[in-house]
Amino acid sequence: MSAPEKVRSIVCAMAPLQPASVADDERLIDDLGFDSLRLMELTVVLERAFDRPPYRPEDLAGVLTVGAVVDLVERTVG
């Protein structure tokens, strides 16, 4: 499984509204039902899934869509 596929799978599994799949343009809060606590949990799961140190708050600023999460992980994973 590629990194983008893995990210989408994790986001889909953790989304409170339990979609069958997610698209890159879907918004984490408005479309998928994430709240601040669930977003923090998603961050920790991604850090562990990709074996990376904690994201800095400035890394996470502006990450509002599934595609932005994919981009963040691709930028920060070797």
Backbone torsions as a table, in degrees:
resi	resn	phi	psi	omega
1	MET	NA	131.4	179.4
2	SER	-73.6	163.2	179.4
3	ALA	-58.3	-47.0	178.8
4	PRO	-60.7	-39.7	178.4
5	GLU	-64.4	-40.7	179.7
6	LYS	-64.3	-42.8	178.5
7	VAL	-61.2	-49.0	-179.5
8	ARG	-60.3	-38.9	179.0
9	SER	-63.6	-43.4	179.3
10	ILE	-65.4	-47.1	179.4
11	VAL	-58.9	-45.2	-179.4
12	CYS	-61.1	-45.0	-178.8
13	ALA	-65.9	-31.4	-176.8
14	MET	-93.7	-10.2	-176.9
15	ALA	-64.4	126.4	-179.9
16	PRO	-58.5	-30.0	-178.8
17	LEU	-85.9	0.9	173.9
18	GLN	48.0	61.2	176.5
19	PRO	-72.1	159.4	177.1
20	ALA	-72.5	-31.0	176.8
21	SER	-156.5	169.7	178.6
22	VAL	-129.5	149.0	176.3
23	ALA	-110.0	155.6	-176.0
24	ASP	-61.9	-25.5	-178.3
25	ASP	-88.2	-1.2	179.0
26	GLU	-73.7	137.4	-179.5
27	ARG	-86.8	134.8	-175.9
28	LEU	-59.6	-45.4	-175.6
29	ILE	-84.3	-54.7	-172.8
30	ASP	-71.3	-39.4	-175.1
31	ASP	-95.3	-33.7	-173.2
32	LEU	-107.5	-7.1	173.4
33	GLY	83.7	14.2	178.2
34	PHE	-67.7	144.6	169.8
35	ASP	-117.0	-179.0	-173.8
36	SER	-61.7	-40.0	179.5
37	LEU	-66.1	-44.2	-179.6
38	ARG	-66.2	-33.0	176.3
39	LEU	-66.7	-37.8	176.5
40	MET	-64.5	-41.9	177.8
41	GLU	-63.2	-40.8	177.3
42	LEU	-60.5	-42.1	179.2
43	THR	-59.8	-46.1	-179.8
44	VAL	-64.2	-43.0	179.6
45	VAL	-62.4	-42.6	178.6
46	LEU	-65.0	-41.3	177.5
47	GLU	-58.7	-44.2	-179.6
48	ARG	-71.4	-40.9	-177.5
49	ALA	-64.5	-31.3	-178.3
50	PHE	-109.4	13.3	174.6
51	ASP	48.2	58.8	-179.6
52	ARG	-131.1	159.3	178.6
53	PRO	-69.0	167.8	-178.8
54	PRO	-57.9	142.2	174.5
55	TYR	-70.1	145.5	174.5
56	ARG	-84.0	152.0	179.3
57	PRO	-53.8	-37.6	-179.7
58	GLU	-67.6	-25.0	175.1
59	ASP	-68.3	-32.0	-173.0
60	LEU	-90.8	-13.8	-179.5
61	ALA	-60.5	129.6	177.4
62	GLY	83.0	3.2	177.6
63	VAL	-84.8	96.2	-172.5
64	LEU	-117.5	-15.1	-176.9
65	THR	-123.7	166.3	176.5
66	VAL	-59.8	-42.4	178.8
67	GLY	-60.6	-37.4	177.9
68	ALA	-67.1	-35.1	176.1
69	VAL	-65.5	-45.4	177.9
70	VAL	-58.0	-47.1	179.9
71	ASP	-60.8	-43.2	179.3
72	LEU	-58.8	-49.0	-178.7
73	VAL	-64.6	-43.2	180.0
74	GLU	-63.8	-35.5	178.3
75	ARG	-68.8	-32.1	-170.6
76	THR	-104.2	-5.7	178.4
77	VAL	-103.6	127.9	-178.6
78	GLY	-36.0	NA	NA
